[in-house]
Amino acid sequence: MFIARAAAIRPPGSILLQLGKRGAPRCQSSLVLLRLDLTTNGQPEGGALGILSAARQCRFQSTQPTSKKDSQHDPNRNGGGTRPRPQPVPLRQIPGLIGRIMWGSFRNIGSIFRGQSFKALFRQHPEEMVLGLLTLACAAAILVYVIQVYFTYFYSEQFTRYPEPVAKALRRALYYSNYKPDPKLALKYYKLALELCDELNLDPFSDDVMGIKIQLAAWLEKAHNHQNAANVLETLLGDCKRWVQVMEKTVKERSSSSALMLPGHPDDVPETLWGKRSRVLGKAVGISVKLADLYSDEHLVKPELAHERLLWAVETALGELRRRSVEGVKEAEGEWMSAEQIGATLESLGQSYEAKSQFHLALPLFFQALRLCQDQCHSAVLMNNIATSFAQHPILASGDAPVDAMTEPPNPSATPAERRASYLEAARRWASNANQHAAEPQGDKRTTECDSACAISLCNLADIASLTGDNAKARQLFEQAIAMCKKAGFEPGITQAEAGLRALSTSIP
């Protein structure tokens, strides 16, 4: 047996690692051989540590080269024939092989913690033993954490709901999306997951399948591929619209089919045709709002398409509410969008009109969103939007502005200047209300949205004072807004207030 020493000269008490080279043992199965001889003055002591894990007996291969001829005539070598080529271990056996090796190694390691071995080792090498134990504890903790994260994420309910082939493709898609980014492989496995859903006849309008498409669009957006993300969502939105149209046509032709219980996931509550319609239509509204957000992004800049998607979302949401109030809720139809969801859709459309400088159309939407809002800090944000819209409201003929039907009837004989003054007064009142509502929440109820709404309300009040000619008050309010924004760390508010101060300085003769 030929054993290579780790070092020819070593100090007393050093740990010698003996590993086989050319004369290393050749095993018929998996083998881990690690032998540590604790030596003092070059002589082994009784506290030797040996770790040996092998499935069978091993033989040592000669270091002398053997000719092919000798190998063929040697009856003791490979049955008298040529030596067979080693076969690779199948991939599916690797986890079990590693597990057996680690189990055997840790079982033998445990023997050193019994009897005199551990005490002797600790007395002779206390620093090394402490370091080794700490390293072992850290390695075990990391291993447990990695295993926990792996099974918590990749074997959570979001994967186990799918058939195993689909779940496997999704795990790989998310791995190459989030953990080891590779766009080509991630896209490959997303497509594979969707193809497997079709092959396995999964419902394309189930939350599970639509969720894969929405996740694909979110990943494309994250990868700055905004146009393809919009294309994926547009396709899904079109499919949802067509399904709802076909369903409504089918129900009109055969009304009895509306109560049919549809098959679904075993863990879900069975749904009727009307229940599925509510779910698919609600999903379509959410997708349309997301498309509007994508089209408003600086990477696409398609405001007309964004406005069109928001308009359809608002009309659909309000139309469904109107239908339910008139026709009543169908059997097992389920709930429709919540008040907060409808309010957020109305607010988004109002902001779209505001970006187009159509403040007279934005005002009614902000009023409706405020009526549905239940959060005090966000209510202050909506009040600020109402104040801004009033301050920049165009002068229209009496009765032509949509807001006229929601407020006090205007004076038909009022001049444009008088109507302008009334709009500015309404803007001042709403900005003051916003400031009051934003300042009220305290403690845990107060959020950064409250601070920003409070600062913006001061800026709005300053702008209104400037428009009415009170520059001294405007300057005071702008300075208060700057101080509040600095305290809250609200940079956009600081920028707006400083711009207002510069505008005041240039307007003074």
C-alpha positions in Angstrom: 0.0 0.0 0.0 1.3 3.4 -1.0 0.1 6.3 1.1 1.2 9.9 0.4 2.0 12.0 3.5 0.6 15.5 3.6 4.0 16.9 4.7 7.4 15.4 5.2 8.1 17.5 8.2 5.4 18.5 10.7 5.5 19.9 14.2 4.5 17.7 17.2 0.7 17.5 17.7 -0.1 18.3 14.1 -3.0 16.5 12.3 -1.9 14.4 9.4 -4.3 13.9 6.5 -3.7 10.6 4.7 -5.2 10.4 1.2 -4.5 7.8 -1.4 -2.8 8.7 -4.7 -1.9 6.1 -7.3 -2.0 3.4 -4.7 -5.3 4.5 -3.4 -7.8 1.7 -2.7 -10.2 0.9 -5.5 -13.6 0.0 -4.2 -16.5 -1.9 -5.8 -19.0 0.6 -4.4 -19.1 4.1 -2.8 -16.2 4.8 -0.5 -15.1 7.6 1.7 -11.7 7.1 3.3 -10.4 9.7 5.6 -7.8 8.9 8.3 -6.4 11.4 10.7 -3.4 10.4 12.8 -2.7 12.5 15.8 1.0 12.4 16.4 3.3 13.6 19.0 7.0 13.8 18.3 6.3 11.9 15.1 4.8 8.9 16.9 1.1 8.0 16.7 -0.8 8.1 20.0 -3.7 6.2 21.3 -6.2 9.0 20.5 -6.1 8.4 16.7 -9.2 9.5 14.9 -10.3 7.3 12.0 -13.3 7.8 9.8 -14.0 5.0 7.4 -17.2 4.4 5.4 -17.3 1.8 2.7 -19.9 -0.6 1.4 -17.6 -3.6 0.8 -14.0 -4.7 1.1 -11.4 -2.8 -1.0 -8.4 -3.9 -2.8 -5.3 -1.9 -3.7 -4.3 -1.4 -7.3 -0.7 -1.8 -8.2 1.2 1.3 -9.1 3.2 -0.6 -11.8 1.8 -0.4 -15.3 0.2 -3.6 -16.5 0.3 -4.5 -20.1 -2.7 -5.5 -22.0 -1.2 -8.9 -22.7 -0.6 -9.6 -19.0 -4.1 -8.5 -18.2 -5.5 -11.0 -20.7 -3.5 -14.0 -19.4 -3.9 -13.2 -15.7 -6.7 -15.4 -14.4 -6.9 -13.4 -11.2 -7.5 -10.1 -13.0 -11.1 -9.4 -14.1 -11.8 -13.1 -14.8 -9.0 -13.4 -17.3 -10.4 -10.8 -19.7 -9.8 -7.1 -20.2 -10.6 -4.8 -17.4 -14.2 -3.4 -17.9 -14.7 0.3 -18.3 -16.2 1.9 -15.2 -19.9 2.8 -15.5 -21.2 6.3 -14.5 -23.5 6.5 -11.5 -27.1 7.3 -12.6 -28.2 10.8 -11.6 -31.3 9.5 -9.7 -28.9 7.5 -7.4 -26.7 10.4 -6.5 -28.9 11.8 -3.7 -29.2 8.4 -2.1 -25.4 7.8 -2.5 -24.6 11.2 -0.9 -27.0 10.4 2.0 -25.4 7.1 2.7 -22.0 8.6 2.7 -22.9 11.4 5.0 -24.8 9.1 7.3 -21.8 6.7 7.6 -19.4 9.6 8.1 -21.5 11.3 10.8 -22.1 8.0 12.6 -18.4 7.4 12.8 -17.8 11.0 13.9 -20.1 10.4 16.8 -17.8 7.7 18.1 -15.2 10.3 19.1 -17.6 12.0 21.5 -17.8 8.8 23.7 -15.5 7.7 26.5 -11.9 8.9 26.8 -11.4 9.8 23.1 -13.2 13.1 23.3 -11.6 14.1 26.6 -8.1 13.2 25.4 -8.6 15.2 22.2 -10.0 18.2 24.0 -7.1 18.2 26.5 -4.4 17.9 23.8 -6.0 20.3 21.3 -8.6 22.5 22.9 -8.5 25.3 20.3 -8.8 22.9 17.4 -11.6 21.0 19.0 -13.6 24.1 19.7 -13.1 25.4 16.2 -14.1 22.1 14.7 -17.3 21.9 16.8 -18.2 25.5 15.9 -17.6 24.7 12.3 -19.7 21.6 12.5 -22.5 23.5 14.2 -22.5 26.3 11.7 -22.5 23.8 8.8 -25.5 21.9 10.3 -27.4 25.2 10.8 -26.8 26.3 7.2 -27.8 22.9 5.9 -31.1 23.0 8.0 -31.8 26.5 6.8 -31.2 25.7 3.1 -33.4 22.6 3.4 -36.2 24.5 5.1 -36.1 27.3 2.5 -36.1 24.8 -0.3 -39.1 22.8 0.8 -40.9 25.9 2.1 -40.7 27.6 -1.3 -40.5 24.9 -3.9 -43.0 22.6 -2.2 -45.5 25.1 -1.0 -49.1 25.2 -2.0 -48.5 27.3 -5.1 -46.7 24.3 -6.6 -48.5 21.4 -5.1 -51.7 22.5 -6.6 -50.4 21.7 -10.1 -49.7 18.2 -11.6 -46.2 17.2 -11.0 -44.9 17.8 -14.6 -46.3 21.4 -14.5 -44.9 21.9 -10.9 -41.5 20.7 -12.0 -41.4 23.1 -14.9 -42.6 26.0 -12.7 -39.9 25.3 -10.1 -37.3 25.5 -12.8 -38.8 28.6 -14.3 -38.8 30.4 -11.0 -35.3 29.1 -10.2 -33.9 30.6 -13.4 -36.0 33.8 -12.8 -35.0 34.6 -9.2 -32.1 32.5 -8.0 -29.9 31.9 -11.0 -31.1 34.4 -13.6 -31.1 33.0 -17.1 -33.7 34.6 -19.3 -33.6 31.9 -22.0 -34.0 29.0 -19.7 -36.7 30.8 -17.6 -38.7 31.6 -20.7 -38.3 28.0 -21.9 -39.7 26.5 -18.7 -42.6 29.0 -18.5 -43.6 28.0 -22.0 -43.1 24.4 -21.1 -45.4 24.8 -18.1 -48.2 26.3 -20.2 -47.8 23.6 -22.9 -48.1 20.9 -20.2 -51.3 22.6 -18.9 -52.8 22.3 -22.4 -51.7 18.6 -22.7 -53.1 17.8 -19.3 -56.4 19.5 -20.2 -56.3 22.0 -17.3 -58.9 24.7 -17.4 -57.2 27.7 -19.2 -59.5 30.1 -17.2 -58.7 28.6 -13.8 -56.8 30.8 -11.3 -53.8 28.4 -11.5 -53.3 28.6 -15.3 -54.0 32.3 -15.5 -51.7 32.8 -12.6 -48.8 31.3 -14.7 -49.5 33.8 -17.5 -49.7 36.7 -15.1 -46.4 35.5 -13.4 -44.8 35.3 -16.9 -45.8 38.9 -17.6 -44.5 40.1 -14.2 -41.2 38.4 -14.9 -41.0 40.0 -18.4 -41.7 43.4 -16.9 -39.0 42.8 -14.2 -36.6 41.9 -17.0 -37.4 45.3 -18.7 -39.2 43.6 -21.5 -42.3 45.7 -21.1 -43.8 45.2 -24.6 -43.8 41.5 -24.4 -45.3 41.7 -20.9 -48.1 43.8 -22.3 -48.6 41.3 -25.2 -49.0 38.4 -22.7 -51.6 40.4 -20.7 -53.4 41.6 -23.9 -53.8 38.0 -25.0 -55.1 36.9 -21.6 -57.5 39.8 -21.5 -58.8 39.0 -24.9 -59.4 35.4 -23.9 -61.3 36.4 -20.8 -63.5 38.8 -22.7 -64.3 36.2 -25.3 -65.1 33.6 -22.7 -67.5 35.9 -20.9 -69.3 36.8 -24.2 -69.7 33.1 -25.1 -70.9 32.3 -21.6 -73.6 35.0 -21.7 -74.7 33.9 -25.1 -75.0 30.3 -23.9 -77.0 31.3 -20.8 -79.5 33.2 -23.0 -80.0 30.2 -25.2 -80.1 27.7 -22.4 -80.9 29.3 -19.0 -80.8 26.0 -17.2 -77.1 25.6 -17.8 -76.3 28.5 -15.5 -76.8 26.4 -12.4 -74.4 23.6 -13.6 -71.6 22.9 -11.2 -68.3 23.1 -13.1 -65.3 20.8 -12.4 -62.3 22.4 -10.7 -59.4 21.8 -8.4 -60.2 19.2 -5.6 -59.2 21.7 -2.9 -61.5 24.5 -4.3 -65.2 25.0 -3.7 -67.1 24.0 -6.8 -68.4 27.0 -8.8 -71.3 27.5 -11.1 -71.2 29.1 -14.5 -72.2 32.4 -13.1 -69.6 32.0 -10.4 -66.9 31.4 -12.9 -68.1 34.4 -14.9 -67.7 36.7 -11.9 -64.2 35.4 -11.3 -63.0 35.7 -14.9 -64.6 39.1 -15.4 -63.0 40.4 -12.2 -59.6 39.0 -13.3 -60.1 40.8 -16.6 -60.7 44.2 -14.9 -57.5 43.8 -12.9 -55.5 42.8 -16.0 -56.9 45.9 -17.8 -55.8 48.2 -15.0 -52.3 46.6 -15.0 -52.1 47.1 -18.8 -52.9 50.8 -18.3 -50.1 50.9 -15.8 -47.7 49.3 -18.3 -48.8 51.6 -21.1 -48.2 54.7 -18.9 -44.7 53.5 -18.1 -41.8 55.5 -19.5 -40.6 52.4 -21.4 -43.8 52.3 -23.6 -45.4 55.8 -23.3 -48.8 54.9 -24.8 -51.2 57.2 -22.9 -54.1 56.6 -25.3 -54.0 52.9 -24.9 -53.6 53.3 -21.1 -56.7 55.5 -21.0 -58.7 53.1 -23.1 -57.9 50.2 -20.8 -58.8 52.2 -17.7 -62.1 53.3 -19.3 -63.1 49.8 -20.0 -62.2 48.6 -16.5 -64.3 51.3 -14.9 -67.2 50.8 -17.2 -67.1 47.0 -16.6 -66.9 47.3 -12.8 -69.7 49.8 -12.5 -71.8 48.0 -15.1 -71.6 44.7 -13.2 -72.7 46.6 -10.0 -75.6 48.0 -11.9 -76.6 44.6 -13.3 -76.6 43.0 -9.9 -78.7 45.8 -8.4 -81.2 45.5 -11.2 -81.3 41.7 -11.9 -80.2 40.5 -8.5 -77.4 38.2 -7.6 -77.5 34.8 -9.5 -77.3 31.5 -7.7 -73.8 30.9 -6.4 -72.6 33.9 -8.4 -70.2 35.0 -5.6 -69.1 38.4 -4.6 -68.0 41.1 -7.0 -65.1 43.5 -6.6 -64.7 45.2 -3.2 -65.3 48.9 -2.6 -61.6 49.5 -2.3 -60.9 47.7 -5.6 -63.5 49.7 -7.5 -62.3 52.9 -5.8 -58.7 52.3 -6.9 -59.9 51.7 -10.5 -61.9 55.0 -10.4 -58.8 56.8 -9.0 -56.6 55.4 -11.7 -58.9 56.6 -14.5 -59.1 60.0 -12.8 -55.3 60.3 -12.8 -55.4 59.4 -16.5 -57.8 62.3 -17.2 -55.6 64.5 -15.0 -52.5 63.7 -17.0 -54.4 64.7 -20.1 -55.3 68.0 -18.5 -59.0 67.1 -18.6 -59.6 68.1 -15.0 -63.3 68.5 -15.4 -63.5 64.7 -16.2 -61.2 63.7 -13.4 -63.2 65.4 -10.7 -66.3 63.1 -10.7 -64.0 60.0 -10.6 -62.0 61.4 -7.6 -65.3 62.1 -5.8 -66.5 58.6 -6.4 -63.2 57.1 -5.3 -63.3 59.2 -2.1 -66.8 58.0 -1.3 -65.5 54.4 -1.5 -62.3 55.0 0.4 -62.0 53.8 4.0 -58.4 54.8 4.8 -58.1 58.2 6.3 -54.6 58.9 5.0 -55.5 57.9 1.4 -58.7 60.0 1.7 -56.4 63.0 2.2 -54.5 62.0 -1.0 -57.8 62.0 -2.9 -58.8 65.3 -1.4 -55.5 66.8 -2.7 -56.4 65.5 -6.1 -59.8 67.1 -5.9 -58.2 70.4 -4.9 -55.8 70.3 -7.8 -58.6 69.5 -10.2 -60.7 72.4 -9.0 -57.7 74.8 -9.1 -57.1 73.9 -12.8 -60.7 73.4 -13.8 -61.5 74.9 -17.2 -64.2 77.5 -17.5 -67.1 75.9 -19.3 -70.6 77.0 -20.0 -73.0 76.7 -17.1 -74.2 73.1 -16.8 -71.6 71.6 -19.1 -69.1 70.7 -16.4 -69.8 67.2 -14.9 -69.0 68.5 -11.4 -71.8 71.0 -11.6 -74.3 68.2 -11.1 -72.4 67.1 -7.9 -72.1 70.5 -6.3 -74.3 73.6 -5.8 -76.0 74.8 -9.0 -73.9 77.5 -10.6 -75.2 81.0 -11.1 -76.2 81.2 -14.8 -75.4 84.9 -14.9 -71.9 84.5 -13.3 -69.0 85.8 -15.3 -66.0 83.7 -16.1 -63.9 85.5 -13.5 -66.6 84.8 -10.9 -66.7 81.1 -11.9 -62.9 81.0 -11.7 -63.0 82.4 -8.2 -65.5 79.9 -7.1 -63.4 77.0 -8.4 -60.3 78.4 -6.5 -62.4 78.7 -3.3 -63.5 75.1 -3.7 -59.9 74.1 -4.2 -58.8 75.9 -1.0 -61.5 74.1 1.0 -60.5 70.7 -0.2 -56.8 71.4 0.4 -57.6 72.5 3.9 -59.7 69.3 4.5 -56.8 67.2 3.2 -54.4 68.9 5.6 -56.7 68.3 8.5 -57.3 64.6 7.7 -53.6 63.9 7.1 -52.6 65.5 10.4 -55.1 63.6 12.6 -53.7 60.0 12.6 -51.1 59.5 15.3 -49.0 56.6 16.5 -49.3 53.3 14.7 -52.1 54.7 12.5 -49.9 57.3 11.0 -48.0 56.3 7.8 -45.7 57.9 5.4 -48.8 58.5 3.1 -50.1 60.8 5.9 -46.9 62.8 5.9 -46.7 63.2 2.2 -50.4 64.1 2.0 -50.0 66.7 4.6 -47.0 68.3 2.8 -48.7 68.2 -0.6 -51.8 69.9 1.0 -49.5 72.8 2.1 -48.1 73.1 -1.4 -51.6 73.2 -2.8 -52.7 75.9 -0.4 -49.6 77.9 -1.3 -50.3 77.5 -5.0 -53.9 78.6 -4.5 -52.8 81.6 -2.4 -50.4 82.5 -5.2 -53.2 82.3 -7.8 -55.4 84.6 -5.7 -52.5 87.1 -5.4 -51.5 86.6 -1.8 -47.8 86.0 -2.4 -46.8 86.5 1.3 -49.0 83.7 2.5 -47.9 81.6 -0.4 -44.2 82.0 0.6 -45.0 81.2 4.2 -46.9 78.0 3.2 -44.1 76.9 0.9 -41.5 77.3 3.6 -43.7 75.2 6.0 -44.1 72.6 3.4 -40.3 72.4 2.8 -39.7 72.0 6.6 -42.3 69.3 6.9 -40.9 67.4 3.8 -37.4 67.5 5.1 -38.5 66.1 8.5 -40.4 63.3 6.7 -37.8 62.7 4.1 -40.3 63.4 1.3 -38.1 64.5 -1.6 -40.8 65.2 -4.2 -42.5 67.6 -1.8 -39.3 69.5 -1.3 -38.8 69.8 -5.1 -42.4 71.0 -5.6 -42.2 73.6 -2.8 -38.8 74.9 -3.9 -40.2 75.3 -7.5 -43.1 77.2 -6.1 -40.7 79.6 -4.2 -38.7 80.2 -7.3 -41.9 81.0 -9.2 -42.9 83.5 -6.6 -39.5 85.2 -6.8 -39.7 85.6 -10.6 -43.3 86.9 -10.4 -42.4 89.8 -8.0 -41.5 92.9 -10.0 
